[in-house]
C-alpha cells in the first residue's frame, strides 16, 4: 500500500506541479542558503512581490514547504529562493542535499501577502523565516521601510540581510519579545508582521494599543513550535 501511495504522489506531482531545475546553490552563512531555480513555466507565471511558492521536498510524498521568492526573472525563467536552515525537517534536508542540476517541483506562485497594498512608511516585523519577504520588500520598496527582526543569532542574520540589500535592526529572540515590541513604534506607519506564530499574534494584539497605532496591520505566521508544515 505504501508503494501505491508513493506512486500516486509522484503521478500527481507530475500533473500539477511546476517542474524546475536547480541552477545554483550559494551558502550565505551557517544557517542561510540561496538557491536559483529555472523553468520555462516561470516565464509566463503571474507573480507579484509577496507571492509564495510551495516546494515539494521528497519524492513519494506530497510534503510541501512554503517560501517567498525574492527575485523572479520572467525573461530568463529564473527564480531565487533564500532559506533559513534549522533542525532536521524535510526542508532542511532538501536544501542540504540539493545541488546544481537537480530537478525540483513547485506549486505556485500563489497569493500570500500583497506588498503592493501597504502604504509608506512601513514597519516590517519578522524572524529568520521572513528572510525572503524582507529581501523582496527591500528590492521593491527601497525607501520608507523600517525592518525590525528577531533572531537566535542577530549578528548572523544582520549580515545575511545586508548581503541581500536589507538594512535591519535585529534583536535577540526572547520569550516576552520585549525588545522587539519596544522598537516597533515609529510615527505614522503600516505594519507587516511575519514569522513565528508566537510573535505574530502578540505583536498584532499589542499594536491595537500603540500610540500612534498603525494604519493597517498585515500578519502571517510561517511556523509554530510543535507544528509541522504551517503555511
Buried (B, 14 or more C-beta within 10 A) or exposed (E): EEEEEBEEBBEEBEEEBBEBEBBEBEEBBEBBBBBBBBBEEBEEBEBBBBBBBBBBBEEBBBBBBBBBBBBBEEEEBBBBBBBBBEEEBBBBBBBEEBEEEBEBBBBBBEEBBEBEEBEEBBBBBBBBBBBBBBBBBBEBBEEEBBBBBBBEBBEBBBBBBEBBEBEBBBBEBEEEBEBBBEBBBBEEBBBBBBBBBBBBBBBBEBBEEBEEEBEEBBBBBBBEEEEEBEE
